[in-house]
Amino acid sequence: MMIGSGPRSGQAWNHGSPWLWLPVLCLLAFGCARLPDLNYLKVPLNEPLAPRMVNGNGVLSEKASSSLLPHQPGHARLDAKASAALEEAATGRPLIAGNKVTLLFDGPSTIAAMTAAASAARDTINLETYIFDQDALGLAFADMLISKQREGVQVNIIYDCVGTLGTPQAFFDRMQQAGVRLLPFQPVSPMHRLGRWRINNRDHRKILVVDGEVGFVGGVNIASAYSRSSLFRSHAKPASGVGWRDTHLQIEGPAVAALQWMFLDNWASQKEESPPERDYFPRLTDQGDKVVRVLRSQPGSNREIFKAYYLAIQGATKSVHITAAYFVPDVQIMKALVEAARRGVEVKVILPSVSDSWLNSQAAHSYYLQMLEAGIQVFELKTAVLHAKTAVIDGSWSTVGSTNLDMRSFLHNKEVNVVVLGDAFGHDMETAFRDDLKDSTEIHLESWKRRPKLQKFKEWLARLLAYWL
């Protein structure tokens, strides 16, 4: 997602934004980063015989771990154990068993669930967000957090300084005066962190952890734009304006500790005063049967999410179903998608027809011809701003998070994704994907070839800026 994109006070940040000069400044100041070459993942690694799997009681035995992995058909290129071990070897993150994972669709249901959990907090609320607007929804959420702070619950917030550029400082001052601890991530002014100023590196995560026991992660920011639901699973017409289609997760169980650690580690990375001491890591017991892997991405890191996506697509045998708000993939992800389609895997991608980023939309269009010619089916979601970032592969590997399939998310942003293994959760993801297909229009190769020359020029121009989108 381009710096400054996303809803600002209910309005799209359009292509005329003055922030478009930032890529030039950043290029001159810092040069270009590169994603790692993943060719080594195509040959056998010295992965462990079985993936590590942990729960609230510690490391599970190989036998117990194997029983919790999804069943793979005999013709699969890799069985579930080998796939999980390979993903662990590439990302360094173990599987976490014993979780309850709830799918939340669109802003209203997500905000309602987050508000209910935070309102019941007894000790701590940790919130990390890209956008926190001073609008009706933002004010109501801030009031709830202030109320909890006054009750004695410690509230800690990390907010991105570009994502909240349009939010008045007084909005945050009011929370701080009530005792809420605030950390602005990467302030825009270079004077704030002399020698450590990285304006192009943003915190795009959306994490909420309540009492160290309930966690939320996905694509929903704290802004009124997300209070308008899409037509997902509804035959009603939107009351006013265009709705936003998004996906979020609510997690209970041992995996919440991984989200909590990610939040506190990010706070420490900014070298500011630590949040007040509380019991951030209570003992967590099994709450369900879901096996997950919590992945993070950040500048200079192991590129965990990028590698996990690549491995899952490369290992697909039946289907790759992706829903992407911003689609500007690197050459390796695109090659993996094309190769999957050519070996007979059903590859379907749902992209926006209505976007909050004009340039990103045009850049995505520049990939359509290559995908269509390879046999990838491309769909555009109608009547809603698509903001979800999800995938389900072979019906048993699913991911939901904040990561867009673009260079910015993989290289420059702090992101978080949760991988959920299992046929039951995969079935729910597939059902949601099919429901989105009903509200989408398929793009066909022959008609796409006949698009106007001006459209082709716009795509070419946006593709030149792909690295910065």
Secondary structure, 3 states (H helix, E strand, C coil): CCCCCCEECCEECCCCCHHHHHHHHHHHHHCCCCCCCCHHHHCCCCCCCCCCEEECCEECCHHHHHHHCCCCCCCCCCCHHHHHHHHHHHHCCCEEEEEEEEEEEHHHHHHHHHHHHHHCCCCEEEEEECCECCCHHHHHHHHHHHHHHHCCCEEEEEEECCCCCCCCHHHHHHHHHCCCEEEEECCCCHHHHCCCCCCCCEECCCEEEECCCEEEEECCCECHHHHCECCCCCCCCCCCCCEEECEEEEEECCCHHHHHHHHHHHHHHCCCCCCCCCCCCCCCCCCCCEEEEEEEECCCCCCHHHHHHHHHHHCCCCEEEEEECCEECCHHHHHHHHHHHHCCCEEEEEEEEECCCHHHHHHHHCCHHHHHHHCCEEEEEEEEEECCEEEEECCCEEEEECCCEEHHHHHHEEEEEEEEECHHHHHHHHHHHHHHHHCEEEECHHHHHCCCHHHHHHHHHHHHCHHHC
